[in-house]
Amino acid sequence: MTRFDLERIGSGLPFADALPTLREALAATGTAVVQAPPGTGKTTLVPPAVAVADGVTGRVVVTQPRRVAARSAAHRLARLTGTEPGGPVGYSVRGDSTVGRDTRVEFVTPGVLVRRLISDPDLPGVGAVVLDEVHERDVESDLAFALLCELRQLRDDLPVVAMSATVEADRFARLLGGSTGDGHAPAPVVDVPAVLHPLEVRYAPPPATRLDARGVTDGFLDHVATVTADEVRASGHDTLVFLPGVREIERVVRLLSARLGEAAEILPLHGGLDPTAQDRAVSGSGRAGGGSRPRVVVSTDLAESSLTVPGVRVVVDACLSREPRRDTARDMTGLVTVSASRDSCLQRAGRAARLGPGRAVRCLSEQEFAHLPSHRSPAITTSDLTTFTLDVACWGAPRGEGLALPDAPPVGELARAESVLRGLGALAADGRATDRGRDLARVPADPRHARALLDGASLVGPRAAAEVVALLASDRRSPGGDLAADLRALRSGRAPDARAWQQQARRMERIAREGRAAGSPAGGRDGREDTAGLVIALAHPDRIARRRGDQYTFASGTGAVLPPGSALVGREWLAVAEVGRAAGRAAGEAGAVIRGAAAISRDDALDAASPFVNDDETAHFDGRSLTGRRVRRLGAIELSSTPVRPSHDAAVEAVSTAVRAGGFPALGPDDDALALWRRLALARRELGEPWPDVSAAGLAERLDEWLGPEIAALAQGPTIAGRDLGPALKRLLPWPEAGSFDELVPERLKVPSSSSYRVDYPEPGSDGAPVLAAKLQECFGWTTSPRICGGRVPVTVHLLSPAGRPLAVTRDLEFFWREAYPGVRAEMRGRYPKHPWPEDPMTAEPTRDTNRKR
């Protein structure tokens, strides 16, 4: 059995002093949380220390958040043990594995560990697990941590160590120890303080903005290159530059090469490089002739904490980060450039002070730095969770319920992911994985890509399906958005990334051949132009799109436009793999641009998205008549529409929709029906149950009950007549209370002259009062204002002139006659001399007649 020489491996590493504390923690609880800043040696020293701990007999699996970090850590530890990767130390990442029978420490990515856990939760042959850089909070790291916390309840012989470079150690210690209410103590924390030399921090704000609607501005990248070149010339030290993505790295590398020439070695570092180029950037052996040329490594944030670049004494930080974001409205998920968090910037700066006094330059103002977010957002709260949702369903914890996740996933995003997976046949109605889902989960790819690979192999052949899926999984940015053209370039070997794509395609082809059912056809369309579109449609049936003018409508209901000059312009049907946000008119009304797609035929679109195809009968009510159509759709894309006589259910739905939107008036009632509606509304407002709710929602809820016969007739062709709506509305009157309705809420009220007048009731939903309008002379002697609803509601009386114009509005007739009438009499008797204006109206005889007729 391999014995690691910890004294030799830990020579000069600050973490060596913490080894006794780590051993005590593992001996006591089998768990530990290590908190140690970057550069203290935890990644190098903890795995072999765990491997030689008492009771650990199997392989120690160590996670690193990125493939390049896993390979680099394995190479470094192997070098310190005097061996090569594949011996006592190995690694396994997507598409690349170097392990042997004697491997005791294996570095893997969190995704590899999650696949193994789901395939065999007991982790046979594994003696311990070390989760490194858990503070980075990507989805697979969080999930691997949660699954191991649950596995520890079944395998208490499995030591688990979580390592973090930030202050979240206590949080992970509580979760790992099971101290969430079950009485367990937190896992022990092994805290190693930073050992840094003096660090000078300088701020170099750019003359223009860092970000605009398109992303990082070219002017800001020029500024970063200028600052870096000045620092290299002034110090002569190896320099590490932090930028958010590949485009920015490539531009700054070009600018630095032009400005520094042979005075420095300029090296890019990002996940898209081949392993040789990555190893060159992190090897620390770039200086030729004993260190005559400084090295400038231009990197993404993978060099922030999970990867060490040796020899660095200067850091130039753009203070930007690329984080996953989910745009639910447009059904897009992608990486978005944002300001980095303060804790990330602090870790980046610390890289300059590991070997001696260092210098960090932040390309923003000190005031801007103070306003940066304190911590980065956990990826589980902002990412597409389709893979996560399938993984937890296969584990037996649908939606992650009951798992010790550091942060709960958003409910809305889980629901969307479940909908996608049900469309793939991967989830049952209760959220648990189907056999189909378990087949997809065994493929080391996004479930949508896995579906395209396995189903596409039977339609177009394993090789063709694998090539398209390898293209989709490569995250390459298509220059023109035409993925079929990209596929041709990759097949010919002209594309710079053709070699990496070919390796991935061969790997996917092996998986496709193993996963294809015995006896299934090999496919007869290998090499055809439409292969790419069909396989993409299998991966993203919800993104099948049909042209509507200048815009494409997706099966999901969202829309996007093609970029100007795209070779796909004019194609009727597209299978879309990538959609991005774009500013201005270029994004169309939908605000989205198609970044990667391939043409597809209508028949292939229908085959690939067969679960989305449905025939639906719709009806529309315009206030009088009803029309019906039978519509065939692919999701939200209308394929055909035929006029039909609407069914009763469709008619009820159409009328109900109209009523919910416009209330009772949407049915076109006559005046009598409107008056009855207002009377019912007042009875409901003042008396409550059992009087019916005649609001828009209330009427729509009971529509078939009170308007059923009229709707049945409407479906046969005639319009609804306004005069029919009053009798229909009366069907809502409760029995036996209906007998007192006219007394409680009268249609008309009698005035002292023996005339009766209609009561005007307020609009439903308002708090207005009923109104009675009558000529003043007809109300002589009326001293008590009328009340309705059993005396609960006073009626407002409008007293009119002989010409029918309002003279007064009152609810207190006695007060009016006594206080206001004298003034009205003085003004009106000269204007209307033919009508009576007695001095004492409370004793005068009410009349409708003039003085002559009397």
C-alpha positions in Angstrom: 0.0 0.0 0.0 1.3 3.5 -0.9 2.5 5.6 2.0 2.7 9.3 1.4 5.7 11.2 2.9 3.7 14.1 4.5 6.9 15.8 5.8 8.3 16.0 2.2 4.9 17.0 0.6 4.2 19.6 3.3 7.6 21.2 3.4 7.1 25.0 3.5 3.3 24.8 3.4 1.5 26.6 6.3 -1.1 23.9 6.5 1.5 21.4 7.7 1.1 22.8 11.2 -2.6 21.9 11.2 -2.2 18.2 10.4 -2.4 17.1 14.1 -5.7 19.0 14.4 -7.1 17.4 11.3 -6.1 13.9 12.5 -7.9 14.5 15.8 -11.0 15.7 14.1 -11.2 12.7 11.8 -10.5 10.3 14.6 -13.3 11.8 16.7 -16.1 12.3 14.2 -15.0 11.2 10.8 -15.7 14.7 9.5 -13.9 18.0 9.3 -14.3 21.4 7.7 -11.0 23.0 6.7 -10.9 26.8 6.4 -7.7 27.9 4.9 -6.9 30.8 2.4 -5.6 30.0 -1.0 -1.9 29.2 -1.0 -1.7 27.6 2.4 -1.3 24.1 0.9 -4.7 22.5 1.8 -5.3 21.1 -1.6 -1.8 19.5 -1.7 -1.5 18.3 1.8 -5.0 17.3 3.0 -5.7 14.5 0.5 -2.6 12.4 1.3 -3.0 13.2 5.0 -6.5 11.7 4.8 -5.2 8.7 2.8 -2.8 7.8 5.6 -5.2 8.4 8.5 -6.1 5.6 10.7 -8.9 3.4 9.3 -8.8 4.8 5.8 -8.2 1.8 3.4 -9.8 2.7 0.2 -9.2 5.4 -2.4 -9.5 9.1 -1.4 -11.6 11.0 -3.9 -10.9 14.7 -4.0 -13.2 17.1 -5.9 -12.0 20.3 -7.7 -14.6 22.6 -9.2 -12.9 22.7 -12.6 -11.2 20.1 -14.8 -8.0 22.2 -15.2 -7.8 22.4 -11.4 -8.3 18.7 -10.9 -5.5 17.9 -13.4 -3.2 20.5 -12.0 -3.6 19.3 -8.4 -3.0 15.7 -9.5 0.2 16.7 -11.4 1.5 18.7 -8.4 0.9 16.0 -5.8 2.3 13.3 -8.1 5.4 15.5 -8.7 5.9 15.9 -4.9 5.7 12.1 -4.5 8.2 11.5 -7.3 5.6 9.7 -9.5 3.5 10.4 -12.6 -0.3 10.8 -12.7 -1.8 7.3 -12.9 0.3 5.9 -10.0 -0.5 6.7 -6.4 -2.1 10.0 -7.6 -4.5 10.2 -10.5 -7.4 12.2 -11.8 -10.7 11.7 -13.7 -12.5 14.5 -15.5 -15.0 14.6 -18.3 -13.3 12.9 -21.3 -10.0 12.3 -19.6 -9.0 9.8 -16.9 -5.6 8.8 -15.6 -5.8 6.4 -12.7 -4.3 3.0 -12.0 -4.8 0.0 -9.7 -2.5 1.6 -7.1 -4.1 5.0 -7.2 -4.8 6.2 -3.6 -5.7 9.8 -4.3 -8.0 10.6 -7.2 -8.9 14.2 -8.1 -12.3 14.5 -9.9 -14.8 17.2 -10.7 -18.0 17.4 -8.6 -20.0 16.2 -11.6 -17.9 13.0 -11.8 -18.6 12.4 -8.1 -22.3 13.0 -8.4 -22.5 10.5 -11.3 -20.8 7.9 -9.2 -23.0 8.5 -6.2 -26.2 8.2 -8.3 -24.8 5.1 -10.1 -23.8 3.4 -6.8 -24.6 5.4 -3.6 -22.3 3.2 -1.5 -19.2 4.4 -3.3 -17.5 1.0 -3.2 -13.8 1.1 -3.0 -13.8 4.7 -1.7 -12.3 5.2 1.7 -12.8 8.9 2.1 -14.0 12.0 0.2 -12.5 15.5 0.3 -14.6 18.3 -1.1 -12.3 21.2 -2.0 -13.3 24.8 -2.7 -16.9 24.3 -1.5 -17.2 28.1 -1.1 -17.3 28.5 -4.9 -20.9 27.3 -4.6 -21.5 25.8 -8.1 -24.6 23.6 -8.4 -22.7 20.2 -8.6 -20.5 21.1 -5.6 -23.5 21.9 -3.5 -25.2 18.7 -4.6 -22.2 16.5 -4.0 -21.9 17.9 -0.5 -25.6 17.3 0.2 -25.5 13.7 -1.1 -22.4 12.9 1.0 -24.1 14.4 4.1 -26.9 11.9 3.6 -24.5 9.0 2.7 -22.7 9.6 6.0 -25.9 8.6 7.8 -25.6 5.1 6.2 -21.7 4.9 6.0 -20.4 6.4 9.2 -17.1 4.7 8.2 -16.6 7.2 5.3 -14.6 10.2 6.4 -15.7 13.4 4.7 -13.7 16.6 4.7 -15.1 19.9 3.2 -12.5 22.6 2.5 -13.3 26.3 2.0 -11.2 29.5 1.5 -13.8 31.8 3.0 -15.7 32.4 6.3 -18.6 29.9 5.5 -16.9 27.1 7.5 -19.4 27.2 10.4 -22.3 26.8 8.0 -20.8 23.8 6.3 -19.8 22.3 9.6 -23.4 22.4 10.9 -24.7 20.7 7.8 -21.9 18.1 7.6 -22.3 17.3 11.3 -26.1 16.8 10.9 -26.8 19.6 13.4 -30.0 20.7 11.8 -32.3 19.8 14.7 -31.4 16.1 15.3 -29.1 16.8 18.2 -25.8 16.1 16.4 -22.8 18.3 16.9 -21.3 20.3 14.1 -18.3 18.9 12.3 -14.9 20.1 13.8 -13.4 23.1 12.0 -9.7 23.2 11.2 -8.8 26.9 10.8 -5.5 27.9 9.2 -4.9 31.6 9.1 -3.4 33.3 6.0 0.3 33.7 5.9 0.8 36.6 3.6 3.6 39.0 3.0 2.9 42.8 2.8 0.4 43.6 0.1 0.0 47.0 -1.6 -3.4 47.6 -3.1 -3.8 50.3 -5.8 -6.9 51.4 -7.6 -6.8 52.3 -11.3 -10.3 53.4 -12.4 -10.8 53.4 -16.2 -11.5 56.6 -18.1 -14.8 55.0 -19.5 -17.4 52.5 -18.4 -16.5 48.9 -17.8 -19.7 47.4 -19.0 -22.4 48.3 -21.5 -25.4 46.5 -23.0 -23.1 44.3 -25.1 -20.8 43.3 -22.2 -17.3 44.3 -21.3 -16.3 47.4 -23.4 -13.2 47.4 -25.6 -12.1 50.6 -24.0 -12.0 49.0 -20.6 -10.0 46.0 -22.0 -7.5 48.5 -23.5 -7.2 50.1 -20.0 -6.6 46.7 -18.4 -3.9 45.9 -20.9 -2.3 49.3 -20.4 -2.2 48.9 -16.6 -0.8 45.4 -16.9 2.0 46.5 -19.3 3.0 49.4 -17.1 3.1 47.0 -14.0 5.2 44.4 -15.8 7.7 47.1 -17.1 8.0 48.7 -13.7 8.3 45.5 -11.6 9.6 42.8 -13.8 7.6 40.3 -11.8 5.3 37.5 -12.9 1.8 38.9 -13.2 -1.6 37.4 -13.0 -4.5 39.2 -14.7 -8.1 38.4 -13.9 -10.8 38.8 -16.6 -14.3 37.4 -16.8 -14.2 35.3 -20.0 -12.5 33.9 -23.1 -13.3 36.9 -25.4 -11.8 39.3 -23.0 -8.7 37.1 -22.4 -8.0 36.8 -26.1 -8.3 40.5 -26.7 -6.0 41.4 -23.7 -3.5 38.8 -24.7 -3.3 40.3 -28.2 -2.9 43.8 -26.8 -0.2 42.7 -24.3 1.7 40.8 -27.0 1.8 44.0 -29.1 2.8 46.2 -26.2 5.3 44.0 -24.5 6.6 42.0 -27.4 9.5 39.7 -26.4 9.9 41.4 -23.0 7.4 39.0 -21.4 5.7 35.6 -22.0 2.0 36.2 -22.4 -0.1 33.1 -21.6 -3.9 32.7 -21.6 -5.6 30.4 -19.0 -9.2 29.3 -19.2 -11.3 26.1 -19.3 -11.6 26.1 -23.1 -7.8 25.5 -23.7 -6.4 22.1 -24.3 -4.7 20.5 -21.3 -1.2 21.2 -22.7 -1.8 25.0 -22.9 -3.4 24.9 -19.4 -0.5 23.0 -17.9 1.9 25.5 -19.5 0.2 28.4 -17.8 0.2 26.9 -14.3 3.6 25.1 -14.5 5.7 28.0 -13.2 8.5 27.1 -15.7 7.9 29.8 -18.3 10.9 31.9 -17.5 13.8 31.1 -19.7 17.5 31.7 -18.8 17.0 31.7 -15.1 14.1 34.1 -15.0 15.0 36.7 -17.5 11.5 37.1 -18.8 8.4 37.7 -16.6 5.3 35.6 -17.2 1.9 37.3 -17.6 -0.9 34.8 -17.2 -4.3 36.2 -18.3 -6.9 34.1 -16.6 -10.6 33.7 -15.7 -11.5 33.3 -12.0 -10.4 29.7 -12.0 -7.0 31.0 -10.7 -8.8 32.8 -7.9 -8.8 30.0 -5.4 -9.1 26.6 -7.0 -5.9 26.8 -9.0 -2.4 28.1 -8.1 -0.3 30.0 -10.6 3.3 29.8 -9.2 5.6 32.8 -9.0 3.1 35.6 -9.1 4.0 38.9 -7.3 1.6 41.2 -9.1 -2.2 40.9 -9.7 -4.2 43.1 -12.0 -7.9 42.6 -11.4 -10.7 43.7 -13.7 -13.1 43.1 -10.8 -15.5 41.4 -13.1 -17.0 37.9 -12.9 -19.1 35.7 -15.2 -22.0 34.1 -13.4 -25.0 31.9 -14.5 -28.3 33.7 -14.7 -31.7 32.4 -15.6 -34.1 34.5 -17.7 -37.5 32.9 -17.1 -39.4 35.2 -19.3 -37.4 34.4 -22.4 -36.5 30.8 -21.4 -32.8 31.5 -21.5 -29.9 30.5 -19.2 -26.4 31.7 -19.7 -23.4 33.3 -18.3 -23.7 37.0 -17.6 -20.9 39.4 -16.9 -21.3 41.2 -13.5 -19.1 43.0 -11.0 -17.2 40.5 -8.9 -17.9 40.2 -5.2 -15.5 41.8 -2.6 -14.5 38.4 -1.2 -13.5 37.3 -4.7 -11.4 40.4 -5.2 -9.7 39.9 -1.8 -8.8 36.3 -2.8 -7.5 37.4 -6.1 -5.3 40.1 -4.5 -3.9 37.6 -2.0 -2.3 35.6 -4.9 0.3 38.4 -5.2 1.6 38.1 -1.6 2.4 34.4 -1.2 6.1 34.5 -2.1 7.0 38.0 -0.9 5.7 41.6 -0.8 3.1 41.9 -3.6 1.1 44.4 -5.4 -2.6 44.3 -6.5 -4.1 46.7 -8.9 -7.9 46.9 -9.1 -9.3 48.5 -12.3 -12.0 50.5 -10.6 -12.2 53.3 -8.0 -12.0 52.7 -4.3 -15.6 53.9 -3.9 -16.8 51.5 -6.6 -15.0 48.6 -4.8 -16.8 49.5 -1.5 -20.1 49.1 -3.3 -19.4 45.7 -4.7 -21.6 42.8 -3.3 -19.9 41.2 -0.3 -20.4 37.6 -1.6 -21.1 35.9 -4.9 -24.6 34.5 -5.5 -24.8 30.7 -5.0 -25.2 29.2 -8.5 -28.2 27.1 -7.4 -30.2 30.3 -7.0 -29.5 31.6 -10.5 -28.8 28.6 -12.8 -30.7 26.2 -15.0 -31.6 23.3 -12.7 -32.6 20.6 -15.2 -29.6 18.4 -14.5 -29.9 19.0 -10.7 -33.6 18.1 -10.8 -32.9 14.8 -12.6 -30.0 13.9 -10.3 -32.0 14.4 -7.1 -35.0 12.5 -8.5 -32.6 9.6 -9.3 -31.3 9.8 -5.8 -34.8 9.5 -4.4 -35.2 13.0 -3.1 -37.5 14.8 -5.7 -36.9 18.5 -5.8 -34.0 18.1 -3.3 -36.4 17.8 -0.4 -34.7 16.6 2.8 -31.1 17.1 1.5 -28.6 19.2 3.4 -28.2 21.8 0.6 -26.5 25.0 1.7 -29.2 27.0 -0.1 -32.6 25.9 -1.2 -33.2 25.9 -5.0 -35.9 28.4 -6.3 -39.3 26.7 -6.4 -40.2 28.3 -9.8 -37.0 27.1 -11.4 -37.6 23.6 -10.0 -41.1 23.6 -11.5 -39.7 24.6 -14.9 -37.0 22.0 -14.8 -39.6 19.3 -13.9 -41.7 20.4 -16.8 -38.7 20.0 -19.2 -37.9 16.6 -17.8 -41.5 15.3 -18.0 -41.4 16.4 -21.7 -38.4 14.1 -22.1 -40.1 11.3 -20.3 -37.6 11.4 -17.5 -39.9 12.2 -14.6 -43.2 10.7 -13.4 -46.0 12.9 -12.1 -44.8 12.6 -8.5 -41.4 13.9 -9.5 -39.5 10.6 -9.2 -37.2 9.4 -12.0 -38.6 7.0 -14.6 -36.5 4.2 -16.2 -36.0 6.6 -19.1 -34.8 9.3 -16.7 -32.2 6.9 -15.2 -31.0 6.1 -18.7 -30.5 9.8 -19.3 -28.8 10.4 -16.0 -26.2 7.8 -16.8 -25.0 9.9 -19.8 -22.5 12.5 -18.5 -24.2 15.4 -20.2 -27.2 17.7 -19.8 -30.4 15.6 -19.9 -31.5 17.3 -23.0 -28.3 16.5 -24.8 -28.5 12.9 -23.4 -32.0 12.5 -24.9 -30.7 13.9 -28.3 -27.8 11.4 -28.2 -29.8 8.3 -27.4 -32.8 9.0 -29.5 -30.8 10.6 -32.3 -28.6 7.5 -32.6 -31.6 5.5 -33.8 -32.6 8.2 -36.2 -29.4 9.5 -37.8 -26.8 7.0 -36.5 -24.6 7.0 -33.4 -21.8 8.9 -35.1 -23.9 11.8 -36.5 -25.8 12.1 -33.2 -22.6 12.2 -31.2 -21.1 14.9 -33.4 -24.0 17.2 -33.0 -24.2 16.6 -29.2 -20.5 17.2 -28.9 -21.0 20.5 -30.7 -23.8 21.4 -28.3 -21.8 20.5 -25.2 -18.7 22.4 -26.3 -20.1 25.8 -25.4 -18.4 27.2 -28.5 -19.7 30.5 -29.7 -20.9 30.1 -33.3 -19.6 33.0 -35.4 -22.7 33.1 -37.7 -25.2 31.2 -35.5 -25.5 28.4 -38.2 -24.7 25.2 -36.4 -24.9 23.1 -39.5 -22.1 25.2 -41.0 -20.1 24.9 -37.8 -20.5 21.2 -38.0 -19.1 21.1 -41.5 -16.1 23.2 -40.4 -15.4 20.9 -37.5 -15.7 17.8 -39.6 -13.2 19.2 -42.1 -10.7 20.0 -39.4 -10.7 23.7 -40.3 -12.0 25.0 -37.0 -9.3 25.7 -34.3 -11.2 23.6 -31.8 -11.8 20.6 -34.1 -9.4 18.3 -32.3 -11.1 18.7 -28.9 -14.5 18.4 -30.6 -13.5 15.1 -32.3 -12.3 13.6 -29.0 -15.6 14.5 -27.4 -17.6 13.2 -30.4 -15.8 9.8 -30.2 -16.5 9.6 -26.5 -20.2 10.4 -27.1 -20.4 7.9 -29.9 -19.2 5.1 -27.6 -21.9 6.1 -25.1 -24.5 6.2 -27.9 -23.6 2.7 -29.1 -23.7 1.3 -25.5 -27.0 3.0 -24.8 -28.8 2.1 -28.0 -31.4 -0.7 -27.5 -30.5 -4.0 -29.1 -31.9 -4.3 -32.6 -32.7 -0.6 -33.0 -32.0 0.8 -36.4 -28.7 2.5 -36.9 -30.3 5.5 -38.7 -30.2 6.2 -42.4 -29.5 10.0 -42.5 -25.8 10.1 -41.5 -24.2 13.1 -43.2 -27.4 14.6 -44.5 -27.8 18.4 -44.2 -30.8 18.2 -41.9 -29.0 16.0 -39.3 -28.0 18.9 -37.1 -31.5 20.3 -37.0 -33.1 17.0 -36.0 -30.7 16.3 -33.2 -30.9 19.8 -31.9 -34.7 19.5 -31.9 -34.5 16.3 -29.9 -32.4 18.2 -27.3 -34.6 21.3 -27.2 -38.1 20.5 -28.6 -39.4 23.6 -26.8 -37.1 25.7 -28.9 -38.3 24.5 -32.3 -39.2 27.8 -34.0 -41.3 28.9 -36.9 -40.8 32.2 -38.8 -43.4 34.9 -38.4 -42.3 37.9 -40.4 -38.9 39.0 -39.1 -39.3 37.1 -35.8 -39.3 33.4 -34.9 -41.9 32.0 -32.5 -40.8 29.1 -30.3 -42.9 26.1 -29.3 -42.4 27.4 -25.7 -44.2 30.6 -26.6 -41.2 33.0 -26.5 -39.7 34.6 -29.5 -36.4 35.8 -30.9 -34.8 37.1 -34.1 -31.8 36.0 -36.1 -28.7 38.3 -36.0 -28.2 40.5 -39.1 -26.5 38.7 -42.0 -27.3 35.2 -40.7 -27.2 32.4 -43.3 -30.5 31.1 -41.7 -32.5 34.2 -42.7 -35.6 33.1 -44.6 -35.7 29.5 -43.3 -39.3 28.6 -42.3 -38.4 26.2 -39.4 -35.4 26.3 -37.1 -34.1 24.1 -34.2 -32.6 26.5 -31.8 -29.8 25.5 -29.4 -28.8 28.9 -27.9 -30.7 32.2 -27.3 -29.1 35.3 -25.9 -30.2 38.7 -24.8 -29.3 41.7 -26.9 -29.9 45.4 -26.6 -31.7 47.6 -29.0 -33.6 46.9 -32.2 -31.3 44.0 -33.1 -33.2 41.9 -30.5 -36.6 42.6 -31.9 -39.7 43.0 -29.7 -38.8 39.7 -27.9 -35.5 41.1 -26.7 -33.7 37.9 -27.6 -31.4 36.9 -30.4 -30.8 33.4 -31.8 -27.1 32.6 -31.2 -27.1 29.0 -32.5 -29.6 27.1 -34.6 -30.0 24.8 -37.6 -32.7 24.5 -40.2 -35.2 21.7 -39.8 -38.1 20.4 -41.9 -41.7 20.6 -40.7 -42.0 16.8 -40.5 -38.8 16.5 -38.5 -40.0 19.2 -36.1 -43.3 17.4 -35.5 -41.5 14.1 -35.0 -38.9 15.5 -32.5 -41.6 17.4 -30.5 -44.4 15.0 -30.8 -45.5 15.5 -27.1 -45.9 19.2 -27.8 -48.3 18.5 -30.7 -52.0 18.9 -29.8 -55.4 19.6 -31.4 -57.4 22.2 -29.5 -60.8 23.6 -30.0 -61.1 27.2 -29.3 -64.1 29.6 -29.3 -64.4 33.4 -29.2 -67.3 35.4 -28.0 -67.5 39.0 -29.2 -70.4 40.2 -27.0 -73.2 38.9 -29.2 -72.1 35.9 -31.4 -69.8 32.9 -30.9 -67.3 31.5 -33.4 -65.2 28.3 -33.1 -62.1 27.0 -34.6 -60.1 23.7 -34.3 -56.4 24.6 -34.1 -53.5 22.2 -34.4 -50.4 23.4 -32.5 -46.8 22.5 -31.9 -46.7 24.1 -28.4 -47.4 27.8 -29.1 -46.8 27.4 -32.8 -50.1 27.3 -34.8 -49.9 24.7 -37.6 -53.5 24.9 -38.9 -56.9 26.4 -38.1 -60.3 25.2 -39.3 -63.7 26.8 -38.5 -66.0 24.5 -36.5 -69.2 24.8 -34.6 -68.1 25.2 -31.0 -68.9 22.6 -28.4 -70.8 23.5 -25.3 -67.7 23.3 -23.2 -65.8 25.6 -25.5 -68.7 28.0 -25.7 -68.9 28.2 -21.9 -65.2 28.8 -21.7 -65.4 31.6 -24.3 -68.3 33.3 -22.7 -66.7 32.9 -19.3 -63.5 34.5 -20.5 -65.6 37.5 -21.8 -67.4 37.8 -18.5 -64.2 37.6 -16.4 -62.7 40.4 -18.5 -65.8 42.7 -18.8 -68.3 41.5 -16.3 -72.1 41.3 -16.9 -72.0 44.3 -19.5 -69.8 42.2 -21.7 -72.9 40.1 -22.6 -74.7 43.1 -24.1 -77.7 43.3 -21.7 -80.6 45.7 -22.2 -81.4 48.4 -19.6 -83.8 46.2 -17.6 -81.2 43.5 -17.3 -78.5 46.0 -16.2 -80.9 47.4 -13.6 -81.6 44.0 -12.2 -77.8 43.3 -12.1 -77.2 46.5 -10.1 -80.1 45.6 -7.7 -78.6 42.1 -7.1 -75.2 43.7 -6.5 -76.6 46.0 -3.8 -78.4 43.1 -2.1 -75.1 41.2 -2.0 -73.2 44.2 -0.7 -75.6 45.1 2.0 -77.1 41.8 3.0 -74.5 39.3 2.1 -75.4 35.6 1.8 -77.5 34.1 0.4 -77.8 36.8 -2.2 -75.6 35.9 -5.2 -72.2 37.3 -6.1 -72.7 39.1 -9.4 -69.1 40.4 -9.8 -67.3 39.4 -13.0 -65.6 36.5 -11.1 -68.8 35.4 -9.4 -70.8 35.3 -12.6 -68.1 33.5 -14.5 -67.8 30.9 -11.7 -71.6 30.0 -12.0 -72.0 30.7 -15.7 -73.3 27.4 -16.8 -75.8 27.5 -13.9 -77.5 30.7 -14.8 -76.8 31.1 -18.5 -76.6 27.5 -19.6 -79.7 27.4 -21.9 -78.7 30.6 -23.6 -75.1 29.4 -24.2 -76.5 26.1 -25.6 -78.5 28.1 -28.1 -75.6 30.4 -28.8 -73.4 27.5 -29.8 -76.0 26.6 -32.5 -75.7 30.0 -34.1 -78.1 32.7 -32.9 -76.8 35.7 -30.9 -77.6 36.3 -27.3 -80.5 38.8 -27.1 -80.2 41.5 -24.4 -83.8 41.0 -23.3 -83.1 37.4 -22.4 -80.4 38.2 -19.9 -82.7 39.5 -17.1 -84.7 36.3 -16.8 -81.4 34.4 -17.0 -79.9 36.5 -14.2 -83.0 35.8 -12.0 -81.9 32.1 -11.9 -79.3 33.1 -9.4 -81.9 34.3 -6.9 -81.9 32.1 -3.7 -85.1 30.3 -2.6 -87.2 31.2 -0.6 -85.5 34.6 -0.2 -86.4 35.4 -3.8 -90.0 36.2 -2.7 -88.8 39.2 -0.7 -86.3 40.6 -3.3 -88.6 43.2 -4.8 -89.5 44.5 -1.4 -85.9 44.6 -0.1 -84.4 46.1 -3.3 -87.4 47.6 -5.1 -87.2 48.5 -8.8 -89.4 51.6 -8.2 -90.4 53.7 -5.3 -93.7 55.7 -4.8 -93.5 59.4 -3.9 -96.2 61.4 -2.1 -97.9 62.4 -5.4 -98.7 58.7 -5.9 -96.3 58.5 -8.8 -93.6 55.8 -8.8 -90.1 56.3 -10.2 -87.3 53.9 -11.0 -84.5 53.7 -8.4 -81.0 54.1 -9.9 -78.7 51.7 -8.2 -74.9 52.2 -8.0 -72.4 50.4 -10.2 -71.5 47.0 -8.7 -68.2 47.2 -6.8 -68.7 50.8 -5.7 -69.9 52.1 -2.4 -72.4 54.5 -3.9 -76.0 54.9 -2.7 -79.2 54.2 -4.6 -80.8 57.4 -6.1 -84.5 58.4 -6.6 -85.2 61.4 -8.8 -88.6 63.2 -8.6 -89.9 66.7 -9.2 -89.8 68.8 -6.0 -93.6 69.5 -6.2 -94.4 65.8 -6.0 -92.6 65.5 -2.7 -94.4 68.2 -0.7 -95.1 66.8 2.8 -92.5 64.1 2.5 -90.4 64.5 5.6 -88.9 61.1 6.0 -86.3 60.0 3.5 -86.9 56.5 2.0 -84.8 53.5 3.1 -84.4 50.1 1.5 -82.9 46.7 2.3 -85.0 46.4 5.4 -84.2 50.0 6.5 -80.5 49.5 6.3 -79.8 51.7 3.3 -80.9 55.3 2.9 -82.0 56.4 -0.6 -80.5 59.7 -1.9 -83.3 61.9 -3.3 -82.7 64.2 -6.2 -85.3 67.0 -6.2 -85.9 68.3 -9.7 -87.2 71.5 -11.2 -90.3 71.5 -13.3 -87.9 71.2 -16.3 -86.3 68.1 -14.8 -83.1 69.8 -13.7 -81.6 69.0 -10.2 -82.4 71.5 -7.5 -81.2 69.6 -4.5 -79.7 66.3 -3.4 -80.5 65.1 0.1 -81.0 62.2 2.4 -82.7 64.4 5.0 -85.9 65.8 3.5 -87.1 67.5 6.7 -83.8 69.5 6.9 -84.1 70.5 3.3 -87.7 71.8 3.6 -86.8 73.8 6.7 -83.4 75.1 5.8 -82.8 75.0 2.1 -86.2 75.3 0.5 -86.8 79.0 1.2 -83.8 79.9 -0.9 -84.8 77.5 -3.7 -88.4 79.0 -3.6 -87.1 82.5 -3.8 -85.0 81.7 -6.9 -87.5 79.3 -8.7 -90.9 80.9 -8.2 -90.1 83.7 -10.7 -88.6 81.3 -13.2 -91.5 78.8 -13.0 -94.6 80.9 -12.0 -97.1 78.3 -13.3 -96.0 75.8 -10.6 -96.8 75.9 -6.9 -94.1 77.1 -4.5 -95.9 77.2 -1.2 -94.4 78.9 1.9 -94.9 75.7 4.0 -94.0 72.7 1.8 -94.3 70.2 4.6 -98.1 70.8 4.8 -98.7 71.5 1.1 -100.4 69.0 -1.2 -98.0 67.1 -3.4 -98.9 67.4 -7.1 -97.7 66.7 -10.6 -99.9 69.6 -12.1 -99.4 73.2 -12.7 -101.5 75.8 -10.8 -104.0 76.1 -13.7 -104.6 72.3 -13.8 -105.1 72.3 -10.0 
